[in-house]
Amino acid sequence: MKIKKLFTAFFMLSLFASSVNAVEVAENELETVSEDAVVFENYTGPHSVINTAEEIAAIGTGLGKTVSNSIDEYTTAGNAARYQIIHAVDPKEKGKLDADIFVIGSSSKIDHIKNIRRVIAAYLETAYGYTKQDANTVATFVTVYNAVYRGKLEYYQSKYKKAVTDNLTSDKAGIALSYKDWPGKTQIVIPLADINGGLSTVDTSVISDKKVVESMQEDEDKGVNTRKEMVNIKEREADKAQEKANAAQKKATDESNKLKEEQKKTEAAKKDAEKAKKDAETAQKKADENPSDKEAKKDAQQKQETAQQKQEEAAAQEKKTEEQAKKTEAAREEAASAQSTADTKRTEAQNERTAIAEDQQKIIRDQAANENASAVYGLRSVDELGVMSALVKVNADNGKVIKESPVTVIRSRTIYESADGYVAIAGTNIGNGTVKLVTLDKENMEITKESSETVAETSVLIEDGGNYYCIIKDGDKNVLGKFNSKLECLLKSPVAVKGATPVTVTSKGILVTSASNRPVLLNAKDLTQISNTDNSNAK
């Protein structure tokens, strides 16, 4: 997924000329992305604490184990302050969907959509037996689906059971686009088609509806690989549904044959009952005509009893036939439903394969156009104040963005080209983040290297002779740091400086503002103070 919803205009786009290291700032209206596009803003800068993928997945595994023990019942698992699953199922209510609700609590530090998907995928594996690959695919669609329907409580109420919607609020239902809004404000709804359905446990038709697919098509790669995986799942769902439909149809045929037999028996029983009735009426008439004939009276009584018995047998047989008719109708409905499911999944898969093929052709055409075009790199502002920026690669011939870096926390609106890519200050102190000097590669525009030292949030970045200067943390104070292109700290100034000090490189030394708010000139060789202008300016 892309990282953040693109602004209609790219503000503060800094284009790099290949022959210079300095940047020039320009404003260009380059590209417009659909307002309905789901483009997650993740934190992609340095972290103060790094959790492994396995540690993150373990959250979902733990939640899944709890739910798997009560799969047929409404239950909860986990801690609402951090991560919780509400297994909202109600067998009594018909016609709407059950769901699992993944709650991200206010104490959560999760800040990348990949990690949310890791948790959901591990949960699906453990709770419902999905394979890792299928779970990853479903988890991706689930997050996009929840972003598309973020806050749309009426939508959820129209589709889900009361047990589900009672746990949702309009300000939290679904997932926000920005990681900043995830803790304490997220209720990810996972629609359940059949809690015992294996591959079909999660309703894939719901999570891959038209709006969801259209938003995925806004991605740079149009979500092709993930969409292919979903098609694969649906085709397997169709195969299983067809097997179920075939079995249901066989059962319906068997029940229909049984019904025909029962109908024949009913018809015969009715005829017997009718004949016995007529015989009883004839015998009774004869007895009435000969009151003194004891044999006639006895015969009439016997035939009346036989007629009553035959009537009861006919009624019992008719009831049996009615019961068989109900079984037959139920079997037919089950067969029709199973066939409808198989046909729906098959049609969805076929239509999506066609759409994917068209998107792939478009990607190929765009790639060919970009390969033949000259490209420039630059920065675009990602917030109103221009504090944060992202690196972009732009087609110099038509101004279209070829690729955008997932790193949207570049600071100081400054970046320098180096042999390994681009050097910048990146990060934030929100949550688990931290600020460091980083290198981004040119191909993927991702962070490939980080400094060991923590950089001040308000630090500038200055390049001089292949070395880089920025303000770093040294205990409880800020100092000027000098780094080489490998982001190794070569020198630290003994003098404490302001975190937002300008750094001016001159032929006589480096001028900074000390922590006491006075200009100080530092020796470029060792960053020691060579001239204290505090005294020279004093009166």
TORSENU-864112 format. One record per residue (C-alpha): residue number from 1; residue in three letters; x, y, z. Coordinates in Angstrom, 3 decimals. Example, Ala and Ser with C-alpha at 12.3 -4.5 7.8 and 13.67 -1.06 7.14 Angstrom:
2
REC,1,ALA,12.300,-4.500,7.800
REC,2,SER,13.670,-1.060,7.140
***
This chain:
539
REC,1,MET,0.000,0.000,0.000
REC,2,LYS,1.057,3.624,-0.406
REC,3,ILE,1.773,5.468,2.769
REC,4,LYS,-0.510,8.465,2.885
REC,5,LYS,-3.362,9.934,0.903
REC,6,LEU,-1.696,12.207,-1.655
REC,7,PHE,-2.542,15.882,-1.580
REC,8,THR,-4.031,17.295,-4.774
REC,9,ALA,-0.943,19.437,-5.038
REC,10,PHE,2.556,18.442,-3.941
REC,11,PHE,3.823,21.297,-1.808
REC,12,MET,7.478,21.987,-1.265
REC,13,LEU,8.687,19.540,-3.914
REC,14,SER,12.493,19.696,-3.849
REC,15,LEU,13.964,18.495,-7.119
REC,16,PHE,17.505,17.195,-7.274
REC,17,ALA,19.733,17.962,-10.228
REC,18,SER,22.218,15.136,-10.703
REC,19,SER,25.191,17.521,-10.704
REC,20,VAL,24.493,19.223,-7.383
REC,21,ASN,23.925,18.191,-3.795
REC,22,ALA,21.891,21.207,-2.726
REC,23,VAL,18.132,21.183,-3.230
REC,24,GLU,15.874,23.682,-4.933
REC,25,VAL,12.299,24.024,-3.672
REC,26,ALA,9.455,24.160,-6.197
REC,27,GLU,5.680,23.802,-6.024
REC,28,ASN,4.069,21.597,-8.671
REC,29,GLU,0.639,20.154,-9.116
REC,30,LEU,1.736,16.711,-10.215
REC,31,GLU,-0.912,14.144,-9.529
REC,32,THR,-4.360,13.644,-8.121
REC,33,VAL,-5.456,10.459,-6.387
REC,34,SER,-9.086,9.464,-5.881
REC,35,GLU,-10.542,10.663,-2.603
REC,36,ASP,-11.808,7.126,-2.033
REC,37,ALA,-8.322,5.640,-2.293
REC,38,VAL,-7.085,3.804,0.778
REC,39,VAL,-3.523,4.956,1.343
REC,40,PHE,-2.240,4.111,4.806
REC,41,GLU,0.119,6.470,6.573
REC,42,ASN,2.591,4.318,8.472
REC,43,TYR,5.499,5.290,10.671
REC,44,THR,8.549,4.165,8.698
REC,45,GLY,11.315,5.954,10.529
REC,46,PRO,13.732,4.754,13.225
REC,47,HIS,12.347,3.050,16.357
REC,48,SER,13.506,3.217,19.946
REC,49,VAL,12.485,-0.437,20.461
REC,50,ILE,12.247,-2.928,17.602
REC,51,ASN,9.928,-5.949,17.841
REC,52,THR,10.501,-8.913,15.545
REC,53,ALA,7.832,-10.108,13.121
REC,54,GLU,7.494,-13.233,15.268
REC,55,GLU,6.865,-11.187,18.417
REC,56,ILE,4.170,-9.189,16.654
REC,57,ALA,2.503,-12.295,15.176
REC,58,ALA,2.480,-13.864,18.651
REC,59,ILE,-0.166,-11.311,19.653
REC,60,GLY,-2.571,-12.758,17.101
REC,61,THR,-1.620,-16.318,17.948
REC,62,GLY,-2.494,-15.773,21.599
REC,63,LEU,-5.856,-14.231,20.727
REC,64,GLY,-6.603,-17.074,18.308
REC,65,LYS,-5.926,-19.781,20.880
REC,66,THR,-8.460,-18.299,23.277
REC,67,VAL,-11.193,-17.932,20.658
REC,68,SER,-10.614,-21.408,19.185
REC,69,ASN,-11.676,-22.899,22.527
REC,70,SER,-15.098,-21.184,22.327
REC,71,ILE,-15.633,-20.958,18.578
REC,72,ASP,-19.429,-21.416,18.752
REC,73,GLU,-19.962,-18.895,21.540
REC,74,TYR,-19.752,-15.149,22.013
REC,75,THR,-16.432,-14.551,23.745
REC,76,THR,-13.600,-12.066,24.142
REC,77,ALA,-9.833,-12.524,24.203
REC,78,GLY,-6.933,-10.255,25.087
REC,79,ASN,-6.676,-6.875,26.785
REC,80,ALA,-8.900,-3.979,25.661
REC,81,ALA,-6.155,-1.503,26.591
REC,82,ARG,-3.768,-3.100,24.096
REC,83,TYR,-5.148,-5.760,21.750
REC,84,GLN,-8.484,-7.544,21.997
REC,85,ILE,-10.691,-9.811,19.897
REC,86,ILE,-14.459,-9.726,20.359
REC,87,HIS,-15.799,-12.967,18.879
REC,88,ALA,-19.329,-11.655,18.238
REC,89,VAL,-21.430,-14.630,17.151
REC,90,ASP,-25.156,-15.206,17.674
REC,91,PRO,-26.619,-18.454,16.236
REC,92,LYS,-30.162,-17.283,17.034
REC,93,GLU,-30.168,-14.251,14.733
REC,94,LYS,-30.460,-15.164,11.060
REC,95,GLY,-29.913,-13.252,7.843
REC,96,LYS,-26.907,-11.166,8.900
REC,97,LEU,-23.221,-11.735,9.521
REC,98,ASP,-21.329,-12.696,12.639
REC,99,ALA,-17.914,-11.063,13.032
REC,100,ASP,-14.666,-10.920,14.919
REC,101,ILE,-13.762,-7.404,16.038
REC,102,PHE,-10.048,-6.690,16.458
REC,103,VAL,-9.683,-3.802,18.909
REC,104,ILE,-6.476,-1.757,19.058
REC,105,GLY,-6.340,-0.235,22.543
REC,106,SER,-5.017,3.124,23.670
REC,107,SER,-1.802,1.578,25.070
REC,108,SER,-0.849,0.029,21.725
REC,109,LYS,2.315,1.233,19.989
REC,110,ILE,1.594,-0.471,16.671
REC,111,ASP,2.417,2.000,13.897
REC,112,HIS,2.601,0.097,10.596
REC,113,ILE,-0.228,-1.526,8.672
REC,114,LYS,2.022,-4.534,7.964
REC,115,ASN,2.156,-5.273,11.671
REC,116,ILE,-1.617,-5.020,12.048
REC,117,ARG,-1.912,-7.507,9.205
REC,118,ARG,0.618,-9.780,10.887
REC,119,VAL,-1.522,-9.883,14.024
REC,120,ILE,-4.753,-10.537,12.091
REC,121,ALA,-3.128,-13.197,9.893
REC,122,ALA,-1.691,-15.051,12.897
REC,123,TYR,-5.116,-14.881,14.546
REC,124,LEU,-6.812,-16.396,11.471
REC,125,GLU,-4.226,-19.161,11.296
REC,126,THR,-4.712,-20.117,14.942
REC,127,ALA,-8.460,-19.621,15.336
REC,128,TYR,-9.670,-21.018,12.005
REC,129,GLY,-6.829,-23.035,10.509
REC,130,TYR,-5.962,-20.775,7.567
REC,131,THR,-2.624,-21.372,5.885
REC,132,LYS,-0.071,-18.600,6.372
REC,133,GLN,-0.356,-17.402,2.782
REC,134,ASP,-4.159,-17.371,2.756
REC,135,ALA,-4.248,-15.659,6.155
REC,136,ASN,-1.917,-12.913,4.890
REC,137,THR,-4.133,-12.334,1.854
REC,138,VAL,-7.339,-12.188,3.875
REC,139,ALA,-5.710,-9.899,6.461
REC,140,THR,-4.679,-7.435,3.745
REC,141,PHE,-8.196,-7.274,2.332
REC,142,VAL,-9.682,-6.977,5.829
REC,143,THR,-7.634,-3.847,6.574
REC,144,VAL,-8.498,-2.171,3.264
REC,145,TYR,-12.184,-3.108,3.732
REC,146,ASN,-12.193,-1.542,7.193
REC,147,ALA,-10.538,1.614,5.886
REC,148,VAL,-13.117,1.929,3.094
REC,149,TYR,-15.990,1.644,5.577
REC,150,ARG,-14.323,3.555,8.405
REC,151,GLY,-16.943,5.180,10.685
REC,152,LYS,-19.899,4.086,8.515
REC,153,LEU,-21.985,2.647,11.326
REC,154,GLU,-25.148,2.460,9.207
REC,155,TYR,-23.324,0.203,6.764
REC,156,TYR,-22.245,-2.174,9.533
REC,157,GLN,-25.748,-2.155,11.033
REC,158,SER,-27.250,-3.137,7.682
REC,159,LYS,-24.904,-6.083,7.248
REC,160,TYR,-24.016,-7.422,10.702
REC,161,LYS,-25.887,-8.952,13.621
REC,162,LYS,-26.757,-6.958,16.711
REC,163,ALA,-24.091,-8.861,18.672
REC,164,VAL,-21.547,-7.221,16.359
REC,165,THR,-22.915,-3.699,16.046
REC,166,ASP,-23.523,-3.373,19.798
REC,167,ASN,-19.710,-3.317,20.117
REC,168,LEU,-19.121,-0.679,17.432
REC,169,THR,-19.086,3.103,17.635
REC,170,SER,-19.027,5.515,14.707
REC,171,ASP,-15.750,7.126,15.838
REC,172,LYS,-13.913,3.796,16.079
REC,173,ALA,-15.524,1.357,13.619
REC,174,GLY,-13.017,0.295,10.972
REC,175,ILE,-9.487,1.692,10.792
REC,176,ALA,-8.170,5.213,10.184
REC,177,LEU,-5.632,5.897,7.453
REC,178,SER,-3.003,7.353,9.792
REC,179,TYR,-1.110,5.335,12.397
REC,180,LYS,-1.490,8.318,14.711
REC,181,ASP,-5.222,7.556,14.958
REC,182,TRP,-4.976,3.798,15.584
REC,183,PRO,-4.408,3.515,19.368
REC,184,GLY,-7.742,3.616,21.190
REC,185,LYS,-9.679,4.435,18.016
REC,186,THR,-9.760,1.179,16.035
REC,187,GLN,-12.365,-1.605,15.749
REC,188,ILE,-11.459,-3.801,12.787
REC,189,VAL,-14.454,-5.896,11.681
REC,190,ILE,-13.721,-9.353,10.241
REC,191,PRO,-16.942,-10.705,8.629
REC,192,LEU,-17.596,-14.382,9.322
REC,193,ALA,-19.519,-16.364,6.723
REC,194,ASP,-19.185,-19.726,8.489
REC,195,ILE,-17.278,-20.125,11.759
REC,196,ASN,-16.687,-23.776,10.879
REC,197,GLY,-16.100,-23.116,7.193
REC,198,GLY,-12.324,-23.519,7.018
REC,199,LEU,-11.201,-21.535,3.965
REC,200,SER,-14.649,-19.905,3.809
REC,201,THR,-14.747,-18.784,7.442
REC,202,VAL,-14.182,-15.140,6.527
REC,203,ASP,-16.620,-13.802,3.935
REC,204,THR,-14.273,-13.071,1.040
REC,205,SER,-17.037,-11.563,-1.101
REC,206,VAL,-17.692,-8.899,1.529
REC,207,ILE,-14.047,-7.927,2.115
REC,208,SER,-13.305,-7.747,-1.625
REC,209,ASP,-16.325,-5.808,-2.828
REC,210,LYS,-16.124,-3.265,-5.645
REC,211,LYS,-15.117,-0.336,-3.420
REC,212,VAL,-12.318,-2.331,-1.805
REC,213,VAL,-10.862,-3.475,-5.128
REC,214,GLU,-11.113,0.031,-6.608
REC,215,SER,-9.148,1.438,-3.681
REC,216,MET,-6.460,-1.236,-4.129
REC,217,GLN,-6.192,-0.310,-7.803
REC,218,GLU,-5.029,3.139,-6.699
REC,219,ASP,-1.784,1.583,-5.450
REC,220,GLU,1.367,1.891,-7.482
REC,221,ASP,1.242,-1.849,-8.217
REC,222,LYS,-2.583,-1.847,-8.281
REC,223,GLY,-2.511,-4.523,-5.584
REC,224,VAL,-2.111,-7.107,-8.338
REC,225,ASN,-0.289,-9.791,-6.362
REC,226,THR,-2.660,-9.653,-3.395
REC,227,ARG,-5.681,-9.606,-5.690
REC,228,LYS,-4.321,-12.678,-7.496
REC,229,GLU,-4.064,-14.477,-4.168
REC,230,MET,-7.679,-13.575,-3.381
REC,231,VAL,-8.766,-14.932,-6.772
REC,232,ASN,-6.938,-18.142,-5.928
REC,233,ILE,-8.808,-18.368,-2.618
REC,234,LYS,-12.159,-17.764,-4.317
REC,235,GLU,-11.493,-20.407,-6.939
REC,236,ARG,-10.771,-22.930,-4.202
REC,237,GLU,-13.865,-21.748,-2.349
REC,238,ALA,-15.847,-22.286,-5.565
REC,239,ASP,-14.463,-25.811,-5.925
REC,240,LYS,-15.411,-26.691,-2.352
REC,241,ALA,-18.802,-25.057,-2.722
REC,242,GLN,-19.364,-27.046,-5.920
REC,243,GLU,-18.524,-30.273,-4.103
REC,244,LYS,-20.980,-29.269,-1.412
REC,245,ALA,-23.567,-28.350,-4.055
REC,246,ASN,-23.123,-31.703,-5.805
REC,247,ALA,-23.545,-33.555,-2.524
REC,248,ALA,-26.556,-31.411,-1.649
REC,249,GLN,-28.076,-32.034,-5.068
REC,250,LYS,-27.616,-35.783,-4.638
REC,251,LYS,-29.283,-35.554,-1.247
REC,252,ALA,-32.108,-33.488,-2.767
REC,253,THR,-32.579,-36.126,-5.470
REC,254,ASP,-32.641,-38.903,-2.872
REC,255,GLU,-35.158,-36.991,-0.780
REC,256,SER,-37.253,-36.315,-3.877
REC,257,ASN,-37.314,-40.045,-4.706
REC,258,LYS,-38.339,-40.794,-1.133
REC,259,LEU,-41.105,-38.222,-1.469
REC,260,LYS,-42.419,-39.918,-4.590
REC,261,GLU,-42.532,-43.235,-2.739
REC,262,GLU,-44.341,-41.676,0.188
REC,263,GLN,-46.775,-39.982,-2.166
REC,264,LYS,-47.549,-43.349,-3.749
REC,265,LYS,-48.095,-44.850,-0.317
REC,266,THR,-50.348,-41.967,0.641
REC,267,GLU,-52.403,-42.367,-2.496
REC,268,ALA,-52.779,-46.099,-1.830
REC,269,ALA,-53.654,-45.503,1.826
REC,270,LYS,-56.316,-42.982,0.843
REC,271,LYS,-57.833,-45.453,-1.623
REC,272,ASP,-57.869,-48.165,1.039
REC,273,ALA,-59.466,-45.766,3.491
REC,274,GLU,-62.079,-44.711,0.956
REC,275,LYS,-62.896,-48.353,0.099
REC,276,ALA,-63.113,-49.295,3.788
REC,277,LYS,-65.441,-46.341,4.351
REC,278,LYS,-67.749,-47.421,1.544
REC,279,ASP,-67.734,-51.020,2.807
REC,280,ALA,-68.635,-49.770,6.293
REC,281,GLU,-71.452,-47.623,4.920
REC,282,THR,-72.849,-50.589,2.931
REC,283,ALA,-72.651,-52.931,5.934
REC,284,GLN,-74.313,-50.319,8.147
REC,285,LYS,-77.132,-49.861,5.654
REC,286,LYS,-77.703,-53.614,5.558
REC,287,ALA,-77.724,-53.773,9.377
REC,288,ASP,-80.165,-50.865,9.532
REC,289,GLU,-82.465,-52.644,7.116
REC,290,ASN,-82.336,-55.855,9.190
REC,291,PRO,-82.360,-54.803,12.854
REC,292,SER,-82.800,-58.368,14.032
REC,293,ASP,-79.847,-59.684,12.006
REC,294,LYS,-77.080,-59.946,14.600
REC,295,GLU,-74.503,-61.052,12.028
REC,296,ALA,-75.206,-57.988,9.882
REC,297,LYS,-74.871,-55.738,12.920
REC,298,LYS,-71.573,-57.406,13.880
REC,299,ASP,-70.266,-57.139,10.331
REC,300,ALA,-71.187,-53.440,10.213
REC,301,GLN,-69.319,-52.793,13.465
REC,302,GLN,-66.204,-54.630,12.252
REC,303,LYS,-66.194,-52.794,8.978
REC,304,GLN,-66.644,-49.483,10.791
REC,305,GLU,-63.599,-50.276,12.944
REC,306,THR,-61.619,-51.246,9.831
REC,307,ALA,-62.651,-47.988,8.115
REC,308,GLN,-61.539,-45.999,11.167
REC,309,GLN,-58.206,-47.813,11.223
REC,310,LYS,-57.666,-47.253,7.496
REC,311,GLN,-58.524,-43.575,7.937
REC,312,GLU,-55.970,-43.232,10.714
REC,313,GLU,-53.355,-45.072,8.641
REC,314,ALA,-54.054,-42.768,5.698
REC,315,ALA,-53.751,-39.699,7.919
REC,316,ALA,-50.481,-40.975,9.405
REC,317,GLN,-49.148,-41.704,5.934
REC,318,GLU,-50.185,-38.251,4.720
REC,319,LYS,-48.344,-36.661,7.658
REC,320,LYS,-45.280,-38.738,6.836
REC,321,THR,-45.475,-37.516,3.247
REC,322,GLU,-45.764,-33.904,4.392
REC,323,GLU,-42.669,-34.341,6.563
REC,324,GLN,-40.809,-35.865,3.631
REC,325,ALA,-41.937,-32.955,1.445
REC,326,LYS,-40.393,-30.542,3.946
REC,327,LYS,-37.138,-32.532,3.966
REC,328,THR,-37.123,-32.530,0.192
REC,329,GLU,-37.736,-28.778,-0.001
REC,330,ALA,-34.987,-28.123,2.554
REC,331,ALA,-32.578,-30.313,0.590
REC,332,ARG,-33.465,-28.489,-2.628
REC,333,GLU,-32.935,-25.101,-0.981
REC,334,GLU,-29.591,-26.252,0.426
REC,335,ALA,-28.528,-27.479,-3.007
REC,336,ALA,-29.627,-24.215,-4.654
REC,337,SER,-27.803,-22.150,-2.008
REC,338,ALA,-24.622,-24.180,-2.345
REC,339,GLN,-24.772,-23.916,-6.127
REC,340,SER,-25.385,-20.175,-5.901
REC,341,THR,-22.324,-19.804,-3.652
REC,342,ALA,-20.189,-21.833,-6.050
REC,343,ASP,-21.415,-19.805,-9.043
REC,344,THR,-20.904,-16.487,-7.231
REC,345,LYS,-17.341,-17.303,-6.172
REC,346,ARG,-16.529,-18.584,-9.649
REC,347,THR,-17.957,-15.466,-11.328
REC,348,GLU,-16.158,-13.131,-8.918
REC,349,ALA,-12.873,-14.937,-9.563
REC,350,GLN,-13.295,-14.826,-13.340
REC,351,ASN,-14.229,-11.129,-13.378
REC,352,GLU,-11.321,-10.236,-11.124
REC,353,ARG,-8.864,-12.215,-13.264
REC,354,THR,-9.970,-10.163,-16.257
REC,355,ALA,-9.544,-6.899,-14.336
REC,356,ILE,-6.107,-7.971,-13.084
REC,357,ALA,-4.952,-8.783,-16.615
REC,358,GLU,-5.991,-5.293,-17.757
REC,359,ASP,-4.205,-3.678,-14.822
REC,360,GLN,-1.046,-5.665,-15.520
REC,361,GLN,-0.994,-4.387,-19.090
REC,362,LYS,-1.338,-0.830,-17.837
REC,363,ILE,1.521,-1.350,-15.367
REC,364,ILE,3.725,-2.649,-18.185
REC,365,ARG,2.901,0.381,-20.341
REC,366,ASP,3.611,2.787,-17.476
REC,367,GLN,6.887,1.061,-16.635
REC,368,ALA,8.010,1.252,-20.246
REC,369,ALA,7.181,4.959,-20.340
REC,370,ASN,9.068,5.608,-17.103
REC,371,GLU,12.115,3.637,-18.219
REC,372,ASN,12.425,5.808,-21.306
REC,373,ALA,11.970,9.038,-19.366
REC,374,SER,14.485,11.034,-17.375
REC,375,ALA,13.756,11.111,-13.664
REC,376,VAL,14.483,13.488,-10.812
REC,377,TYR,14.270,12.946,-7.068
REC,378,GLY,12.874,15.401,-4.589
REC,379,LEU,10.872,15.987,-1.433
REC,380,ARG,7.184,16.609,-0.956
REC,381,SER,5.634,17.982,2.188
REC,382,VAL,3.274,15.597,3.963
REC,383,ASP,1.845,17.921,6.608
REC,384,GLU,0.452,21.422,6.809
REC,385,LEU,3.504,22.898,8.569
REC,386,GLY,6.053,21.252,6.296
REC,387,VAL,7.770,19.555,9.235
REC,388,MET,7.674,16.128,7.594
REC,389,SER,8.588,15.251,4.021
REC,390,ALA,8.774,12.197,1.772
REC,391,LEU,11.218,11.378,-1.007
REC,392,VAL,9.635,11.068,-4.453
REC,393,LYS,10.890,10.041,-7.875
REC,394,VAL,9.314,12.141,-10.634
REC,395,ASN,9.144,11.737,-14.399
REC,396,ALA,10.878,14.887,-15.601
REC,397,ASP,9.082,14.767,-18.960
REC,398,ASN,5.511,14.874,-17.706
REC,399,GLY,5.759,15.629,-13.968
REC,400,LYS,4.073,12.391,-12.903
REC,401,VAL,5.248,10.624,-9.785
REC,402,ILE,7.021,7.378,-10.685
REC,403,LYS,7.529,6.203,-7.134
REC,404,GLU,7.158,7.539,-3.609
REC,405,SER,9.187,6.547,-0.588
REC,406,PRO,7.345,4.793,2.242
REC,407,VAL,9.373,7.011,4.591
REC,408,THR,7.200,10.048,5.320
REC,409,VAL,9.066,11.353,8.368
REC,410,ILE,12.038,13.090,6.750
REC,411,ARG,12.759,16.202,8.808
REC,412,SER,14.242,19.680,8.193
REC,413,ARG,13.085,19.685,4.528
REC,414,THR,16.638,18.709,3.564
REC,415,ILE,18.183,15.674,1.904
REC,416,TYR,21.605,15.069,0.305
REC,417,GLU,22.695,12.675,-2.404
REC,418,SER,25.493,10.271,-1.445
REC,419,ALA,27.180,7.229,-2.957
REC,420,ASP,24.689,4.955,-1.142
REC,421,GLY,21.551,6.961,-1.858
REC,422,TYR,20.226,9.944,0.055
REC,423,VAL,21.141,11.116,3.559
REC,424,ALA,18.458,12.727,5.715
REC,425,ILE,17.203,13.175,9.257
REC,426,ALA,14.125,11.027,9.769
REC,427,GLY,11.794,9.938,12.528
REC,428,THR,9.495,11.137,15.276
REC,429,ASN,9.333,10.749,19.036
REC,430,ILE,5.690,9.649,18.954
REC,431,GLY,5.044,6.194,20.414
REC,432,ASN,7.917,3.827,19.700
REC,433,GLY,9.620,6.187,17.270
REC,434,THR,12.901,8.042,17.517
REC,435,VAL,14.847,10.498,15.342
REC,436,LYS,18.105,9.514,13.634
REC,437,LEU,20.333,10.261,10.685
REC,438,VAL,19.430,7.809,7.904
REC,439,THR,20.320,6.717,4.391
REC,440,LEU,17.584,5.913,1.837
REC,441,ASP,18.413,3.839,-1.229
REC,442,LYS,17.448,5.148,-4.667
REC,443,GLU,15.596,2.090,-5.948
REC,444,ASN,13.080,1.448,-3.169
REC,445,MET,13.638,4.727,-1.317
REC,446,GLU,13.610,2.861,1.982
REC,447,ILE,15.876,3.273,4.994
REC,448,THR,18.973,1.108,4.581
REC,449,LYS,21.136,2.619,7.320
REC,450,GLU,20.612,4.459,10.628
REC,451,SER,22.977,6.338,12.906
REC,452,SER,23.561,4.945,16.364
REC,453,GLU,23.070,8.430,17.790
REC,454,THR,19.665,10.040,18.369
REC,455,VAL,19.124,13.337,16.557
REC,456,ALA,17.287,16.361,17.961
REC,457,GLU,13.797,16.756,16.478
REC,458,THR,14.443,20.347,15.396
REC,459,SER,17.941,19.760,14.030
REC,460,VAL,19.052,21.057,10.659
REC,461,LEU,21.171,18.898,8.342
REC,462,ILE,24.254,20.398,6.677
REC,463,GLU,26.633,18.738,4.216
REC,464,ASP,30.219,19.876,3.733
REC,465,GLY,32.958,18.015,1.891
REC,466,GLY,31.223,14.661,2.093
REC,467,ASN,30.575,14.999,5.839
REC,468,TYR,27.264,15.727,7.533
REC,469,TYR,26.498,17.939,10.519
REC,470,CYS,23.408,17.730,12.699
REC,471,ILE,22.430,18.178,16.341
REC,472,ILE,22.493,14.974,18.373
REC,473,LYS,21.580,13.939,21.903
REC,474,ASP,24.494,13.477,24.296
REC,475,GLY,23.077,12.538,27.673
REC,476,ASP,20.762,15.337,28.750
REC,477,LYS,22.192,17.929,26.360
REC,478,ASN,22.351,18.632,22.627
REC,479,VAL,25.679,18.814,20.814
REC,480,LEU,26.849,19.226,17.230
REC,481,GLY,27.724,15.899,15.605
REC,482,LYS,29.893,15.280,12.543
REC,483,PHE,29.181,12.136,10.474
REC,484,ASN,30.714,10.465,7.451
REC,485,SER,28.694,9.002,4.544
REC,486,LYS,28.389,5.685,6.429
REC,487,LEU,26.582,7.569,9.231
REC,488,GLU,29.426,6.949,11.654
REC,489,CYS,29.801,9.733,14.203
REC,490,LEU,33.299,11.188,13.780
REC,491,LEU,33.094,14.053,16.269
REC,492,LYS,30.889,15.536,18.985
REC,493,SER,31.198,19.115,20.129
REC,494,PRO,32.086,19.519,23.796
REC,495,VAL,29.892,22.621,23.713
REC,496,ALA,26.151,22.149,24.352
REC,497,VAL,24.002,23.742,21.645
REC,498,LYS,20.353,24.515,21.055
REC,499,GLY,18.416,21.712,19.356
REC,500,ALA,17.221,24.076,16.637
REC,501,THR,20.504,25.943,16.163
REC,502,PRO,21.448,27.010,12.639
REC,503,VAL,24.735,25.420,11.530
REC,504,THR,26.852,27.685,9.370
REC,505,VAL,30.026,26.258,7.838
REC,506,THR,32.605,28.984,7.166
REC,507,SER,36.255,29.005,6.174
REC,508,LYS,37.132,29.915,9.757
REC,509,GLY,34.966,27.361,11.546
REC,510,ILE,31.409,26.281,12.197
REC,511,LEU,29.056,28.775,13.744
REC,512,VAL,26.309,27.470,16.031
REC,513,THR,24.096,28.780,18.834
REC,514,SER,25.041,27.539,22.272
REC,515,ALA,22.572,26.237,24.836
REC,516,SER,22.851,29.645,26.528
REC,517,ASN,21.580,31.204,23.280
REC,518,ARG,24.933,32.766,22.254
REC,519,PRO,26.742,32.330,18.926
REC,520,VAL,29.780,30.059,19.221
REC,521,LEU,32.447,29.304,16.589
REC,522,LEU,33.700,25.700,16.569
REC,523,ASN,36.893,24.306,15.096
REC,524,ALA,36.008,22.133,12.082
REC,525,LYS,38.826,19.696,12.945
REC,526,ASP,37.638,18.712,16.429
REC,527,LEU,34.470,20.796,17.065
REC,528,THR,36.034,22.463,20.083
REC,529,GLN,35.249,26.101,20.753
REC,530,ILE,37.764,28.466,19.122
REC,531,SER,36.025,31.788,19.621
REC,532,ASN,33.518,32.708,22.263
REC,533,THR,31.520,35.576,20.837
REC,534,ASP,29.599,35.796,24.113
REC,535,ASN,32.368,38.042,25.530
REC,536,SER,33.272,39.860,22.354
REC,537,ASN,29.736,41.193,22.040
REC,538,ALA,29.304,41.985,25.736
REC,539,LYS,29.101,45.611,26.854
***
